[in-house]
Amino acid sequence: EQAGSLVGFLFMLAGSLSAWGPLAAGAIYDATGTYRPAWILSAVCNALAFVLLLFCRPPREDWPRRAAGGLG
């Protein structure tokens, strides 16, 4: 019922957090002298996101009707 709000929130959150990625990678490089830990951290975050994606449920079959306000 609130899919649009949820998608908007997720894009806002992803956009805001993605701005911090290069800053974090730069800080890691400054601290270690290599980007290797930043690449490893990025890979771990992506793997975690994939695992969490496996727990998502498919949409209910009546979703298009509910989203249209019961029309159709």
N, CA, C and O atoms as a CHARMM CRD file, in Angstrom:
* protein
*
  288
    1    1 GLU  N      0.82300  -1.19300   0.00000 PROA 1      0.00000
    2    1 GLU  CA     0.00000   0.00000   0.00000 PROA 1      0.00000
    3    1 GLU  C      0.86400   1.25200   0.00000 PROA 1      0.00000
    4    1 GLU  O      0.46600   2.28500  -0.53900 PROA 1      0.00000
    5    2 GLN  N      2.02700   1.16400   0.59400 PROA 2      0.00000
    6    2 GLN  CA     2.90800   2.32200   0.66200 PROA 2      0.00000
    7    2 GLN  C      4.20500   2.05900  -0.09300 PROA 2      0.00000
    8    2 GLN  O      5.27800   2.49800   0.32200 PROA 2      0.00000
    9    3 ALA  N      4.09500   1.34500  -1.19700 PROA 3      0.00000
   10    3 ALA  CA     5.28900   0.96300  -1.96000 PROA 3      0.00000
   11    3 ALA  C      6.02800   2.19000  -2.48600 PROA 3      0.00000
   12    3 ALA  O      7.25800   2.22700  -2.46300 PROA 3      0.00000
   13    4 GLY  N      5.29700   3.18600  -2.95700 PROA 4      0.00000
   14    4 GLY  CA     5.94300   4.38800  -3.47900 PROA 4      0.00000
   15    4 GLY  C      6.74900   5.11400  -2.42200 PROA 4      0.00000
   16    4 GLY  O      7.86600   5.56000  -2.68200 PROA 4      0.00000
   17    5 SER  N      6.18700   5.23200  -1.23600 PROA 5      0.00000
   18    5 SER  CA     6.90200   5.87900  -0.13800 PROA 5      0.00000
   19    5 SER  C      8.13500   5.08500   0.25000 PROA 5      0.00000
   20    5 SER  O      9.19000   5.65800   0.52300 PROA 5      0.00000
   21    6 LEU  N      8.00500   3.77700   0.27400 PROA 6      0.00000
   22    6 LEU  CA     9.13400   2.92500   0.64300 PROA 6      0.00000
   23    6 LEU  C     10.25300   3.02600  -0.38800 PROA 6      0.00000
   24    6 LEU  O     11.42300   3.14900  -0.02400 PROA 6      0.00000
   25    7 VAL  N      9.90600   2.97600  -1.65700 PROA 7      0.00000
   26    7 VAL  CA    10.92000   3.07500  -2.70800 PROA 7      0.00000
   27    7 VAL  C     11.60100   4.44400  -2.65500 PROA 7      0.00000
   28    7 VAL  O     12.82100   4.53300  -2.78800 PROA 7      0.00000
   29    8 GLY  N     10.82900   5.49600  -2.46400 PROA 8      0.00000
   30    8 GLY  CA    11.40800   6.83300  -2.34400 PROA 8      0.00000
   31    8 GLY  C     12.36400   6.93400  -1.17000 PROA 8      0.00000
   32    8 GLY  O     13.44300   7.51400  -1.29100 PROA 8      0.00000
   33    9 PHE  N     11.97300   6.37500  -0.04300 PROA 9      0.00000
   34    9 PHE  CA    12.83200   6.39700   1.14000 PROA 9      0.00000
   35    9 PHE  C     14.12100   5.62500   0.88400 PROA 9      0.00000
   36    9 PHE  O     15.20400   6.08100   1.25200 PROA 9      0.00000
   37   10 LEU  N     14.00700   4.45400   0.25300 PROA 10     0.00000
   38   10 LEU  CA    15.19400   3.64400  -0.01000 PROA 10     0.00000
   39   10 LEU  C     16.15300   4.34000  -0.97200 PROA 10     0.00000
   40   10 LEU  O     17.36800   4.28100  -0.78000 PROA 10     0.00000
   41   11 PHE  N     15.62200   5.00300  -2.00800 PROA 11     0.00000
   42   11 PHE  CA    16.49000   5.72300  -2.93200 PROA 11     0.00000
   43   11 PHE  C     17.15100   6.91300  -2.24100 PROA 11     0.00000
   44   11 PHE  O     18.32000   7.20500  -2.49500 PROA 11     0.00000
   45   12 MET  N     16.41300   7.60000  -1.36900 PROA 12     0.00000
   46   12 MET  CA    16.99200   8.71200  -0.62400 PROA 12     0.00000
   47   12 MET  C     18.10600   8.21400   0.28600 PROA 12     0.00000
   48   12 MET  O     19.17000   8.82700   0.36900 PROA 12     0.00000
   49   13 LEU  N     17.86000   7.11100   0.96100 PROA 13     0.00000
   50   13 LEU  CA    18.85800   6.54300   1.85900 PROA 13     0.00000
   51   13 LEU  C     20.08600   6.07100   1.07900 PROA 13     0.00000
   52   13 LEU  O     21.21800   6.35000   1.47300 PROA 13     0.00000
   53   14 ALA  N     19.86600   5.36600  -0.01400 PROA 14     0.00000
   54   14 ALA  CA    20.98500   4.86500  -0.82300 PROA 14     0.00000
   55   14 ALA  C     21.79400   6.01900  -1.40800 PROA 14     0.00000
   56   14 ALA  O     23.02400   5.97500  -1.42700 PROA 14     0.00000
   57   15 GLY  N     21.10500   7.04400  -1.88200 PROA 15     0.00000
   58   15 GLY  CA    21.81100   8.19100  -2.44600 PROA 15     0.00000
   59   15 GLY  C     22.64100   8.92300  -1.41200 PROA 15     0.00000
   60   15 GLY  O     23.77000   9.33200  -1.68400 PROA 15     0.00000
   61   16 SER  N     22.08300   9.08700  -0.23100 PROA 16     0.00000
   62   16 SER  CA    22.80400   9.77100   0.83800 PROA 16     0.00000
   63   16 SER  C     24.01800   8.96500   1.28900 PROA 16     0.00000
   64   16 SER  O     25.10300   9.51600   1.47100 PROA 16     0.00000
   65   17 LEU  N     23.83000   7.67100   1.46700 PROA 17     0.00000
   66   17 LEU  CA    24.93600   6.83400   1.93500 PROA 17     0.00000
   67   17 LEU  C     26.00300   6.63400   0.86800 PROA 17     0.00000
   68   17 LEU  O     27.18000   6.48000   1.19400 PROA 17     0.00000
   69   18 SER  N     25.60800   6.63600  -0.40300 PROA 18     0.00000
   70   18 SER  CA    26.60200   6.43400  -1.45900 PROA 18     0.00000
   71   18 SER  C     27.57000   7.60700  -1.54900 PROA 18     0.00000
   72   18 SER  O     28.67700   7.45300  -2.06600 PROA 18     0.00000
   73   19 ALA  N     27.17600   8.76100  -1.05900 PROA 19     0.00000
   74   19 ALA  CA    28.08000   9.90300  -1.04200 PROA 19     0.00000
   75   19 ALA  C     29.23300   9.67800  -0.06300 PROA 19     0.00000
   76   19 ALA  O     30.30500  10.26300  -0.21700 PROA 19     0.00000
   77   20 TRP  N     29.01400   8.84500   0.92400 PROA 20     0.00000
   78   20 TRP  CA    30.04600   8.58600   1.93200 PROA 20     0.00000
   79   20 TRP  C     31.05200   7.52900   1.48300 PROA 20     0.00000
   80   20 TRP  O     32.14000   7.44400   2.05300 PROA 20     0.00000
   81   21 GLY  N     30.71900   6.73100   0.48900 PROA 21     0.00000
   82   21 GLY  CA    31.60900   5.66400   0.03600 PROA 21     0.00000
   83   21 GLY  C     32.99000   6.14700  -0.38400 PROA 21     0.00000
   84   21 GLY  O     33.99200   5.63400   0.11500 PROA 21     0.00000
   85   22 PRO  N     33.07300   7.12700  -1.29200 PROA 22     0.00000
   86   22 PRO  CA    34.39400   7.61700  -1.68800 PROA 22     0.00000
   87   22 PRO  C     35.16300   8.25800  -0.53100 PROA 22     0.00000
   88   22 PRO  O     36.38700   8.14700  -0.45300 PROA 22     0.00000
   89   23 LEU  N     34.44300   8.92000   0.35600 PROA 23     0.00000
   90   23 LEU  CA    35.12100   9.51200   1.51700 PROA 23     0.00000
   91   23 LEU  C     35.69400   8.42600   2.42100 PROA 23     0.00000
   92   23 LEU  O     36.81800   8.54100   2.91000 PROA 23     0.00000
   93   24 ALA  N     34.91200   7.37600   2.63600 PROA 24     0.00000
   94   24 ALA  CA    35.38900   6.26700   3.46500 PROA 24     0.00000
   95   24 ALA  C     36.57100   5.57000   2.79800 PROA 24     0.00000
   96   24 ALA  O     37.54700   5.22600   3.46500 PROA 24     0.00000
   97   25 ALA  N     36.48900   5.36000   1.48700 PROA 25     0.00000
   98   25 ALA  CA    37.59600   4.71300   0.77400 PROA 25     0.00000
   99   25 ALA  C     38.86100   5.56400   0.85800 PROA 25     0.00000
  100   25 ALA  O     39.96000   5.03300   1.02200 PROA 25     0.00000
  101   26 GLY  N     38.70900   6.86800   0.74700 PROA 26     0.00000
  102   26 GLY  CA    39.86600   7.75800   0.87600 PROA 26     0.00000
  103   26 GLY  C     40.46700   7.71700   2.26800 PROA 26     0.00000
  104   26 GLY  O     41.68800   7.72000   2.42500 PROA 26     0.00000
  105   27 ALA  N     39.60600   7.67900   3.28400 PROA 27     0.00000
  106   27 ALA  CA    40.09900   7.59700   4.66100 PROA 27     0.00000
  107   27 ALA  C     40.81600   6.27100   4.89900 PROA 27     0.00000
  108   27 ALA  O     41.84100   6.22500   5.58000 PROA 27     0.00000
  109   28 ILE  N     40.27300   5.19600   4.33700 PROA 28     0.00000
  110   28 ILE  CA    40.92300   3.88800   4.47100 PROA 28     0.00000
  111   28 ILE  C     42.28200   3.90400   3.77000 PROA 28     0.00000
  112   28 ILE  O     43.25900   3.36800   4.29200 PROA 28     0.00000
  113   29 TYR  N     42.34000   4.51700   2.58900 PROA 29     0.00000
  114   29 TYR  CA    43.61400   4.61400   1.87100 PROA 29     0.00000
  115   29 TYR  C     44.63000   5.42900   2.67300 PROA 29     0.00000
  116   29 TYR  O     45.79500   5.04600   2.77800 PROA 29     0.00000
  117   30 ASP  N     44.18100   6.55800   3.24000 PROA 30     0.00000
  118   30 ASP  CA    45.08500   7.38800   4.03600 PROA 30     0.00000
  119   30 ASP  C     45.61800   6.62900   5.24600 PROA 30     0.00000
  120   30 ASP  O     46.77300   6.80100   5.63500 PROA 30     0.00000
  121   31 ALA  N     44.77100   5.78600   5.84000 PROA 31     0.00000
  122   31 ALA  CA    45.17700   5.05800   7.04100 PROA 31     0.00000
  123   31 ALA  C     46.05700   3.85100   6.73000 PROA 31     0.00000
  124   31 ALA  O     46.92300   3.49000   7.52700 PROA 31     0.00000
  125   32 THR  N     45.83400   3.21900   5.56100 PROA 32     0.00000
  126   32 THR  CA    46.53300   1.96200   5.27600 PROA 32     0.00000
  127   32 THR  C     47.53300   2.05500   4.13000 PROA 32     0.00000
  128   32 THR  O     48.43000   1.21900   4.02100 PROA 32     0.00000
  129   33 GLY  N     47.38800   3.05600   3.28300 PROA 33     0.00000
  130   33 GLY  CA    48.27600   3.18200   2.13100 PROA 33     0.00000
  131   33 GLY  C     47.87400   2.31600   0.94800 PROA 33     0.00000
  132   33 GLY  O     48.60800   2.23400  -0.03600 PROA 33     0.00000
  133   34 THR  N     46.71700   1.67200   1.03100 PROA 34     0.00000
  134   34 THR  CA    46.22800   0.83200  -0.06100 PROA 34     0.00000
  135   34 THR  C     44.70100   0.85200  -0.06500 PROA 34     0.00000
  136   34 THR  O     44.05900   1.11100   0.95300 PROA 34     0.00000
  137   35 TYR  N     44.14400   0.57300  -1.23100 PROA 35     0.00000
  138   35 TYR  CA    42.68100   0.51000  -1.33900 PROA 35     0.00000
  139   35 TYR  C     42.13500  -0.88500  -1.04800 PROA 35     0.00000
  140   35 TYR  O     40.91900  -1.07900  -1.02300 PROA 35     0.00000
  141   36 ARG  N     43.01500  -1.85500  -0.83000 PROA 36     0.00000
  142   36 ARG  CA    42.57500  -3.24300  -0.63700 PROA 36     0.00000
  143   36 ARG  C     41.51100  -3.38800   0.46100 PROA 36     0.00000
  144   36 ARG  O     40.49700  -4.04000   0.21500 PROA 36     0.00000
  145   37 PRO  N     41.69200  -2.81200   1.66000 PROA 37     0.00000
  146   37 PRO  CA    40.63800  -2.95100   2.67900 PROA 37     0.00000
  147   37 PRO  C     39.30700  -2.32600   2.24300 PROA 37     0.00000
  148   37 PRO  O     38.24000  -2.82600   2.60100 PROA 37     0.00000
  149   38 ALA  N     39.36800  -1.24500   1.47800 PROA 38     0.00000
  150   38 ALA  CA    38.13500  -0.61700   0.99400 PROA 38     0.00000
  151   38 ALA  C     37.41500  -1.54000   0.02100 PROA 38     0.00000
  152   38 ALA  O     36.19000  -1.65500   0.06400 PROA 38     0.00000
  153   39 TRP  N     38.17400  -2.20300  -0.86500 PROA 39     0.00000
  154   39 TRP  CA    37.56300  -3.15300  -1.80200 PROA 39     0.00000
  155   39 TRP  C     36.95500  -4.33200  -1.05500 PROA 39     0.00000
  156   39 TRP  O     35.86800  -4.79900  -1.39700 PROA 39     0.00000
  157   40 ILE  N     37.65900  -4.80900  -0.03800 PROA 40     0.00000
  158   40 ILE  CA    37.13900  -5.93400   0.74500 PROA 40     0.00000
  159   40 ILE  C     35.86300  -5.52300   1.46700 PROA 40     0.00000
  160   40 ILE  O     34.88600  -6.27100   1.46800 PROA 40     0.00000
  161   41 LEU  N     35.86000  -4.34700   2.07700 PROA 41     0.00000
  162   41 LEU  CA    34.66500  -3.85200   2.76400 PROA 41     0.00000
  163   41 LEU  C     33.49900  -3.71100   1.79000 PROA 41     0.00000
  164   41 LEU  O     32.36600  -4.06500   2.11700 PROA 41     0.00000
  165   42 SER  N     33.77700  -3.19800   0.60300 PROA 42     0.00000
  166   42 SER  CA    32.73400  -3.05900  -0.41300 PROA 42     0.00000
  167   42 SER  C     32.18000  -4.41900  -0.82000 PROA 42     0.00000
  168   42 SER  O     30.96700  -4.57800  -0.96500 PROA 42     0.00000
  169   43 ALA  N     33.05400  -5.39400  -1.00300 PROA 43     0.00000
  170   43 ALA  CA    32.60600  -6.74000  -1.37800 PROA 43     0.00000
  171   43 ALA  C     31.76600  -7.36900  -0.27300 PROA 43     0.00000
  172   43 ALA  O     30.76200  -8.02200  -0.55400 PROA 43     0.00000
  173   44 VAL  N     32.16800  -7.17700   0.97500 PROA 44     0.00000
  174   44 VAL  CA    31.40800  -7.72500   2.10300 PROA 44     0.00000
  175   44 VAL  C     30.02700  -7.08000   2.17500 PROA 44     0.00000
  176   44 VAL  O     29.03300  -7.77300   2.39200 PROA 44     0.00000
  177   45 CYS  N     29.95600  -5.77100   1.99500 PROA 45     0.00000
  178   45 CYS  CA    28.65800  -5.07600   2.02700 PROA 45     0.00000
  179   45 CYS  C     27.74800  -5.57200   0.90700 PROA 45     0.00000
  180   45 CYS  O     26.55300  -5.77800   1.12300 PROA 45     0.00000
  181   46 ASN  N     28.30400  -5.76200  -0.28100 PROA 46     0.00000
  182   46 ASN  CA    27.49600  -6.26200  -1.39500 PROA 46     0.00000
  183   46 ASN  C     27.04800  -7.69700  -1.16700 PROA 46     0.00000
  184   46 ASN  O     25.91800  -8.05100  -1.50400 PROA 46     0.00000
  185   47 ALA  N     27.91100  -8.52300  -0.60100 PROA 47     0.00000
  186   47 ALA  CA    27.53300  -9.90400  -0.29600 PROA 47     0.00000
  187   47 ALA  C     26.43100  -9.93500   0.75800 PROA 47     0.00000
  188   47 ALA  O     25.49600 -10.73000   0.65700 PROA 47     0.00000
  189   48 LEU  N     26.53600  -9.07700   1.76300 PROA 48     0.00000
  190   48 LEU  CA    25.50100  -8.99300   2.79100 PROA 48     0.00000
  191   48 LEU  C     24.17400  -8.54700   2.18500 PROA 48     0.00000
  192   48 LEU  O     23.12200  -9.08200   2.53600 PROA 48     0.00000
  193   49 ALA  N     24.21400  -7.57600   1.27900 PROA 49     0.00000
  194   49 ALA  CA    22.98900  -7.12900   0.62000 PROA 49     0.00000
  195   49 ALA  C     22.36300  -8.26500  -0.18300 PROA 49     0.00000
  196   49 ALA  O     21.14100  -8.41400  -0.19700 PROA 49     0.00000
  197   50 PHE  N     23.18600  -9.06400  -0.84700 PROA 50     0.00000
  198   50 PHE  CA    22.67000 -10.20100  -1.61100 PROA 50     0.00000
  199   50 PHE  C     22.01300 -11.21600  -0.69000 PROA 50     0.00000
  200   50 PHE  O     20.93700 -11.72600  -1.00100 PROA 50     0.00000
  201   51 VAL  N     22.64400 -11.51500   0.43600 PROA 51     0.00000
  202   51 VAL  CA    22.07100 -12.47500   1.38500 PROA 51     0.00000
  203   51 VAL  C     20.74300 -11.95300   1.92000 PROA 51     0.00000
  204   51 VAL  O     19.78000 -12.71200   2.03200 PROA 51     0.00000
  205   52 LEU  N     20.68000 -10.67100   2.24900 PROA 52     0.00000
  206   52 LEU  CA    19.42400 -10.09400   2.73700 PROA 52     0.00000
  207   52 LEU  C     18.34700 -10.13900   1.66300 PROA 52     0.00000
  208   52 LEU  O     17.16800 -10.31300   1.97100 PROA 52     0.00000
  209   53 LEU  N     18.74300  -9.98300   0.41400 PROA 53     0.00000
  210   53 LEU  CA    17.79300 -10.05200  -0.69200 PROA 53     0.00000
  211   53 LEU  C     17.13400 -11.42100  -0.77600 PROA 53     0.00000
  212   53 LEU  O     15.97900 -11.53200  -1.18900 PROA 53     0.00000
  213   54 LEU  N     17.85200 -12.45100  -0.39100 PROA 54     0.00000
  214   54 LEU  CA    17.29200 -13.80300  -0.41700 PROA 54     0.00000
  215   54 LEU  C     16.13500 -13.96800   0.56700 PROA 54     0.00000
  216   54 LEU  O     15.31700 -14.87400   0.40900 PROA 54     0.00000
  217   55 PHE  N     16.06000 -13.10800   1.57400 PROA 55     0.00000
  218   55 PHE  CA    14.99700 -13.18900   2.56800 PROA 55     0.00000
  219   55 PHE  C     13.76000 -12.37800   2.17800 PROA 55     0.00000
  220   55 PHE  O     12.74700 -12.42300   2.87600 PROA 55     0.00000
  221   56 CYS  N     13.83200 -11.64300   1.07800 PROA 56     0.00000
  222   56 CYS  CA    12.67600 -10.86400   0.63200 PROA 56     0.00000
  223   56 CYS  C     11.60200 -11.79900   0.10200 PROA 56     0.00000
  224   56 CYS  O     11.89200 -12.79600  -0.55900 PROA 56     0.00000
  225   57 ARG  N     10.37300 -11.46100   0.40300 PROA 57     0.00000
  226   57 ARG  CA     9.25600 -12.25800  -0.09000 PROA 57     0.00000
  227   57 ARG  C      8.76500 -11.67900  -1.41100 PROA 57     0.00000
  228   57 ARG  O      8.84200 -10.46800  -1.61900 PROA 57     0.00000
  229   58 PRO  N      8.26200 -12.52500  -2.30300 PROA 58     0.00000
  230   58 PRO  CA     7.68500 -12.00000  -3.54700 PROA 58     0.00000
  231   58 PRO  C      6.40500 -11.23500  -3.22700 PROA 58     0.00000
  232   58 PRO  O      5.77500 -11.48500  -2.19800 PROA 58     0.00000
  233   59 PRO  N      6.01500 -10.30700  -4.09900 PROA 59     0.00000
  234   59 PRO  CA     4.78500  -9.55500  -3.84300 PROA 59     0.00000
  235   59 PRO  C      3.56900 -10.46700  -3.87100 PROA 59     0.00000
  236   59 PRO  O      3.55500 -11.50100  -4.53800 PROA 59     0.00000
  237   60 ARG  N      2.55500 -10.05700  -3.13200 PROA 60     0.00000
  238   60 ARG  CA     1.32000 -10.83600  -3.12600 PROA 60     0.00000
  239   60 ARG  C      0.65100 -10.73700  -4.48100 PROA 60     0.00000
  240   60 ARG  O      0.83400  -9.76000  -5.20700 PROA 60     0.00000
  241   61 GLU  N     -0.12600 -11.75300  -4.81700 PROA 61     0.00000
  242   61 GLU  CA    -0.75500 -11.79300  -6.14300 PROA 61     0.00000
  243   61 GLU  C     -1.80300 -10.71200  -6.32300 PROA 61     0.00000
  244   61 GLU  O     -2.07900 -10.31600  -7.45500 PROA 61     0.00000
  245   62 ASP  N     -2.39700 -10.22000  -5.23800 PROA 62     0.00000
  246   62 ASP  CA    -3.42400  -9.19000  -5.37100 PROA 62     0.00000
  247   62 ASP  C     -2.82700  -7.78900  -5.31900 PROA 62     0.00000
  248   62 ASP  O     -3.57100  -6.81300  -5.22500 PROA 62     0.00000
  249   63 TRP  N     -1.49500  -7.66600  -5.37700 PROA 63     0.00000
  250   63 TRP  CA    -0.86400  -6.36000  -5.25800 PROA 63     0.00000
  251   63 TRP  C     -1.31900  -5.36400  -6.32400 PROA 63     0.00000
  252   63 TRP  O     -1.60300  -4.22100  -5.96700 PROA 63     0.00000
  253   64 PRO  N     -1.41000  -5.72200  -7.62200 PROA 64     0.00000
  254   64 PRO  CA    -1.83900  -4.71000  -8.60400 PROA 64     0.00000
  255   64 PRO  C     -3.23200  -4.15800  -8.31000 PROA 64     0.00000
  256   64 PRO  O     -3.47300  -2.96600  -8.50400 PROA 64     0.00000
  257   65 ARG  N     -4.14600  -4.99800  -7.85000 PROA 65     0.00000
  258   65 ARG  CA    -5.49600  -4.51500  -7.54100 PROA 65     0.00000
  259   65 ARG  C     -5.48200  -3.61000  -6.32400 PROA 65     0.00000
  260   65 ARG  O     -6.16400  -2.58500  -6.31000 PROA 65     0.00000
  261   66 ARG  N     -4.72000  -3.96600  -5.30600 PROA 66     0.00000
  262   66 ARG  CA    -4.67300  -3.14300  -4.10300 PROA 66     0.00000
  263   66 ARG  C     -4.00900  -1.80600  -4.39900 PROA 66     0.00000
  264   66 ARG  O     -4.43000  -0.77900  -3.86500 PROA 66     0.00000
  265   67 ALA  N     -2.97300  -1.80000  -5.24500 PROA 67     0.00000
  266   67 ALA  CA    -2.26800  -0.56700  -5.55900 PROA 67     0.00000
  267   67 ALA  C     -3.15100   0.38600  -6.35400 PROA 67     0.00000
  268   67 ALA  O     -3.00200   1.60400  -6.24700 PROA 67     0.00000
  269   68 ALA  N     -4.06100  -0.15200  -7.14300 PROA 68     0.00000
  270   68 ALA  CA    -4.94900   0.67600  -7.96100 PROA 68     0.00000
  271   68 ALA  C     -6.20200   1.07200  -7.19400 PROA 68     0.00000
  272   68 ALA  O     -7.14200   1.60700  -7.78100 PROA 68     0.00000
  273   69 GLY  N     -6.22600   0.82500  -5.92200 PROA 69     0.00000
  274   69 GLY  CA    -7.38400   1.20800  -5.11800 PROA 69     0.00000
  275   69 GLY  C     -8.57300   0.29900  -5.32400 PROA 69     0.00000
  276   69 GLY  O     -9.71600   0.72500  -5.15600 PROA 69     0.00000
  277   70 GLY  N     -8.32800  -0.93200  -5.68100 PROA 70     0.00000
  278   70 GLY  CA    -9.41300  -1.88900  -5.84800 PROA 70     0.00000
  279   70 GLY  C    -10.01400  -1.89100  -7.23400 PROA 70     0.00000
  280   70 GLY  O    -10.97700  -2.61500  -7.48500 PROA 70     0.00000
  281   71 LEU  N     -9.46800  -1.09500  -8.14400 PROA 71     0.00000
  282   71 LEU  CA    -9.98900  -1.06900  -9.50900 PROA 71     0.00000
  283   71 LEU  C     -9.41800  -2.24100 -10.28500 PROA 71     0.00000
  284   71 LEU  O     -8.25700  -2.60100 -10.09000 PROA 71     0.00000
  285   72 GLY  N    -10.20000  -2.83400 -11.14600 PROA 72     0.00000
  286   72 GLY  CA    -9.69300  -3.87900 -12.02100 PROA 72     0.00000
  287   72 GLY  C     -9.99000  -5.19700 -11.53600 PROA 72     0.00000
  288   72 GLY  O     -9.62400  -6.18500 -12.17100 PROA 72     0.00000
